Amino acid sequence: MQAANQKLLIYLAHLAPWRLILIRLARKLETKLAEGLSVHHEASHPALQHHFENMEQQREAGTLGMWVFLVTELMFFGGMFLAYTLYRTKFPPTSPLPATISISPWELSIPLFLF
């Protein structure tokens, strides 16, 4: 995979008039990435994910992510309850309350016969 990326960079560098600059930048980037990966993975905590620099940054990112999730859930469900409340105040229920409905035993046994 790395060889294919290197060939692509060399091909693109030949197309551009500043090909020497692109080749130098690609080599610098390749060496920095190789150094960063080797240094990062040698002395790291086993639970440290690859995209974090240290455990403190990973913990802070997880905490921030949880707070963002909680705030978005609060906004979503707050809006849902607000919309429901406004709808119920603007359009009150017109059907009788459940306490005033009378159901005969025959009507209650109808679902039993359907199964």
N, C-alpha and C positions, 0 to 999 in steps of 0.2 A: 504494500500500500504506500509506503514511504517512497519507494522508488518511482511509483507512478506519479505521485505528487511532485517529486523532484523533476521528472521528465516534463511534466506539464509546465512547471515554473520555467524551465530552460526554454521550452518551446515559446512560451509567452514572452520571455525576455528577448528572444531573437526577433519577434515581431515588432517590439518597441524600439524606438531610437535610443533609449537610455538603458539598453539591455545590461550593461555592466553594473549600473546602480541596482537594478532589480535582482541580479544574481548575488551581489554583495548583501543586499537586504535579506534575501532568502536564506543565505548561508548563516547570517547573524541570527535570524529567527530560528533556524534549525538548531543552532548550537545553544541558544538560550532555552529553547524548549527542552532539549536533551539535558542540559544542566539543571533546569528547574525540576524536571521529573525525577532525575536521579537523586537530587538533594532532598526533595520533598518526600519521596517514598522510603528513603533510608532511615530517617529518624522521625517517624510519625507514630501517632497513637493508632491502635488497631481499629478503633471506631471512627477515626477521622475520614471523612469523605474526600474524594480527590479534588473537589472544587473549593475547598476551604483551606485557609492557611494554618489555622490552629483550632483547638477545641473550643476556645472561648468564642471565636467568630461563628463556629457552627452552632453553638448553643444560642447565641444571640439571634442568629438567622431563624432558627426554629421557633424561638419565642416570638419574634416579630411576625413570622408567618402565622402562628396560632392566633395572635391578637388581630391580625388582618382578617383572618377567617371568621373570628367571633364578631367583629364589627360588621362585616358584610352580611352575616346571618342575621344579626340584629336589625340591620337596615331592611333586609328583604322581608323578614317576618313582621317587623314593625309596620312596614308599608302594607303588607297583606291584612293585618289586623285593623289598621286604620281604614283601609278601603272597605273591609267588611262592616266596620262600625258605621262609617258614613253611609253605606248602602242601606243598612238596617234602619238608620234614623230617617233617611229620606223615603224609603219604601217599607213601612212597617208591615209585619205579617198580617194577612187577611184571613187566614185559615183559623179555625177554632183551636184553642189550646188543647194539648193532649189530655188534660184532666176532664174536659167536657165531651170528649169523643166516647161514644158507647159502642163496644164491639161485642157481638154475640159469640157464644162458644162455637157455633157453626162456622162463623167467619174465621175464627182462629184455627179450626181444623182443616181448612182448605189447603194450606201449604203441605200438610202431612199427606194428603191424597195425591199431590202432584209428584211426589217422590216415590 
